[in-house]
């Protein structure tokens, strides 16, 4: 099973963004040593628990810090940006680290409505232009815009002989259908939407039209916590359980520590809500996690599995990745 990591650079209570970013760098180095395949960075804005609003900057740093990992974005929120500018940024990264760069793109806002307006420069990003933006982005990356396109004469810098992998990310049938139509690899965010994704990825395969890729490639991304035992993994899940409750209540705070999470006393309704969110996650021992990921990959007809791990400390996060890949070799 090809395993990869999505990192949202979580900020733990009592820590700051700098420490979160330092931990991301350290985790990428460790993932490289352990043999993970990809390491993607997520874009979020104005969220107290997450430190990375510009993943392309971290892509450059992590590519310099690692040797074998493919480093990429999971993803760039394309409606905010010029397709041309994104293409030049990732051509530059490809020139510096040839054969190791992934460009994952999405259309989610990555923050609240006011933040989205600020990021977009005063107006709201027009998601209806997303398919056209992707088409232009691929054309800029590959030099394949048609002869009559107004931007065809524009030189895209730097000139390189290879291009980054371009992935479409999503959690709906719209994204899967668009990836199939445009001939792109598709990554489904099970950690966002744990229901119905199997049919989305199967439909993606059925309706795939050769384009930038000659054949479909599907990935599923899930939240995961792996520990020495199922009971220990459950204990380590307490901070993210409480964080999900805070999100539902519009409480914007860093990720709770293990101690803070252990002190919270859930009401019946709160406990019911938290348990309802567990469908997004795989939580357990190495054997439990391996079995769950193998079943998920089969169900989604996925070529690759990506995992997102957030716990109350760097040490338990790093250990989770060590235990998981040890079990899946």
N, C-alpha and C positions, 0 to 999 in steps of 0.2 A: 504494500500500500504506500503510495507516494504521499508523504506528510509535509504540510507547510504550516506557517504561523501567521496569524493576523495580530498586530500589536496596536492597541489604541493609546499607548503611553499613559496608563492610569496614574492619577495622583492620589496617593494614600493620605489619609488624615494625619496631619502633623508634618507632612512633607510639602515640598514645593515643586513647581514645574521643572526646574533644573534637575532635581533629583530624579523625577520621573523619566526625563530624557536620558539621563546617565544610565538609568536602569534599562531602558530600551537598547542603548548601545551595548551594554554588557550582555543582555539576553540575546542579541543578534550574534555576538561573538560566540556565545555558548551554543546557540542553535547551529551555527556553522560547524563547530567541532562535533556536534552530535549527529550531523548528517541530515538535517531537515533540508527540504528542496527550495522552498520560497520563503521569504520574510517580507510581509506587506505592512505598510503603515497607513493608518486611517486619517481622514481629514474631518475635524470637528471644530466648531467655532463657539466661543463664549459658554463653554460647559466646564464647571468647576472641577469635575472629576477627570477630565481628559486634557492632555498637555499639547497636542499636536494640531495646529491649524494649517500647516504647510508641509505635507508629507514629502514633497519633492526635495526639500532641504535635507530631511533625514535620509532619504534614499541616497543622496550623495555621500553623506557621512558614513552610513552603514556599509555602503559598497566599498569604501576605503578601509573599513575596519574588518572586513570579511574576505574570504578567498573563493569559496565555492557557491555560496547561496545566491539564488536569484533574488534581487531586491526590487521591490516595487510598491505601488500605491494600491490601497484597497479601501477607497479609491479617491482619485481626483474628482471633485464635484463639478463636472464639465459645464453645466449651464451658467456658472459664474464667470467663465473665462473665455478668452479668444482661443479657438481651436488652433490657430496658427502659433500663438504664444506657447500653448501646451506642447505642440509638436516640436518647437525649437528647444524647449526645456528638456524634453526627453530624448531628442536627438543628441543634445549635449551630453546627457548622462550616458547614452549608448556609446558615444565617442570615447568617453572616459573609461567606461567599463563594458566593453563589447561582449555581447552574448549573455549578459547577466541582468538586464533591466526589464522590468514588467511595468506596463501602464494600465492599471485597472481604473475604470471610469464608472461613475454613477451619476444619478440625477437627484438624489435626496438633498434636502436643504442643509443638513449638518448642523442645525441650530434652530432657534425660534424665528418667527417671521421678521421681527425687527432686525435681528442679526443678519438674516438672509438679505434684507434690503441694504444693510450697510456693506456687506461683502460684495454685493453686486454693484455698488457705486451709486446707490440712491433709488434705483428701481428694483423691481422683483425679477429674478431670473426667469426667463421664458422657457419652461420645460418643454413646450410644444416644439421647439426648435432642436430638441435633443437628437433625433435621428439625423437631421441634416448636419449638426455639429460633428457627430461621430463620423459621418461620411467624409466631411471635410478634413477632420483630424487624420483619418487613415490616408487620405489623399496627400496631405502634407508630409506625413511620416514616410510614405513610400514613393512620393513623386508621381502619383497616378491620377492627379486631377485631369479631367478631360481637356482637350485643346481649347475649347471655347469657354472654359471657366475663367472668370475675371482675375482669379489669383494664380492661374497657371504660370504667368511670366515671373512671379515672385520667387526669388531664390530662398529656399529654406535652409538655414544654417544650423549647425555645421554640416557639410556634406560628408556622409558616412556610407559605408558599404553594407551595413546591417541596420536593422530597426528593432526597437523594443517589441516584446509581445504585447498585444493590445487585447485586454479582457473587458467584457461588459459585465458589470455587477448588478444584482437586483434581487428582489424578494417578491416578485409578482409575475403573473403570466405575461404582462406587457413586456417586461425586460427579456424574458426568455424568447418570446416571439421576435423581438427586435434583434436579438443576437443571432437567431436563426436566419432571419431575413438578410442581415448584413454579413453573414459568414464569419462570425467572431466566436472565440471561446466564451463560455458563460459560467459565472460563479454565482450560485444561489446562496443567499444569506439565511440559512436555517436559524441562526441566532437572533434574527429579527422576526421572521415569520416561519414558525415551525409546522404550519399546516398547509398542505396542498403542494409543497415544493416538488414532490416526486412526479406529479403529473406535469408540472412546468418543465422539468428537465427532460422528461420523456418526450413531451411535445416538441421541445427544442431539437432533440435528435431527429424526430420524424420529419420536421419541416425545414431542417437545415439546408441552406443553399450555399454552395461553394462560393467563397468570396476571398477575403484576405486569408482565410484558412480553407484547406481543401476538404476537411472532414470535421465533424463536431468534436469539441472537447468540453466536458462538463466537470465542474468542481462544486462541492458542497462545503460550506463553512459553518461550523457549530461552536457554541460555547462549550468549554471542557475544563474540568478540574480532575486531575489524577493524583492520587496519594497512595500510601502503602496499603491502605485498607479502605473499604467502602465507608466505614464509620468515620475515618479520618478525613476522607474527601467531603463527607457531609459537613463536618465541622468547618472545613476550609471554605465551604460554600456560603457560610453565614454572612460575610461582608457583602457579597454580591446580591444575596437575597435582600438584605436591608437596603442596599443601593437601589434595587429595582422598586422597592416600596417607596423610597424617597422620590424617585422619578415619577411614579404614579401620583404622588401627592404634590408634585411641582416643588420639591425641596432640592435645591441645587447645591450639593456639598461634595467634598472629596469622597473617595472610597473609604468606608469605615475600616478601622483596624479589627483584628480578631476580637480584641477585648471589648471594643465598642459594640460590635455586633452581638457578642454574647450577653451584653447587658440589656439589650432591647427585649421587651416583653410584648409579644404580638397579641392583638385582639383576635377573635375568631375570624372576623372578616379579613384582617391583614394576613393571617396565616393562610387562609383560603386563596387570597390573591397571589401570595408568594409561591405557593405550591402550583398554581395554575401556570406560572411562568417557567416551571422546570422543564416543560416540553422543549424549550429552546436549547437545553443543555445536556451534556453527558457528564455525569459525576460518579466517580467510583475508583476502585482499585485498578492497577494495570490490566488485569484480565477482564474486568468489567468494561473498561474503556475500549480495549481492543475489540471485544465482541460487539459492542455498540457501534463503533465506527465501521467495522466490516459490514454489519447489517445495514447501516445508513448508506454506505457507499453502494451496496447492492440495490437498495430500494430506490436511490436517486439515479442509478446507472451512472455514477460519477467516476471519472478517471482519477481524480485527486480529491483529497480531504484536507481542509485547512481548519485549524483550531485557534480559538480566541480564549485566553486564560487570564482571568483577573482574580486575584486573591488579596488578602490583607497584608501581604509582605512580599518583598522580592524573592526571598529564599524559597518560599513555598511555590511561587510561580515558576522559578527556575527548576525546582525539583519535579514539578508536574511535567514539564517538558522532557526531563531526563527519563522519568519513569515511563512515559507514554512511548517514546521512540524505542526504548529498551524492550517494551512488550510487543511492539509491532515489527521488529526486525525479523 
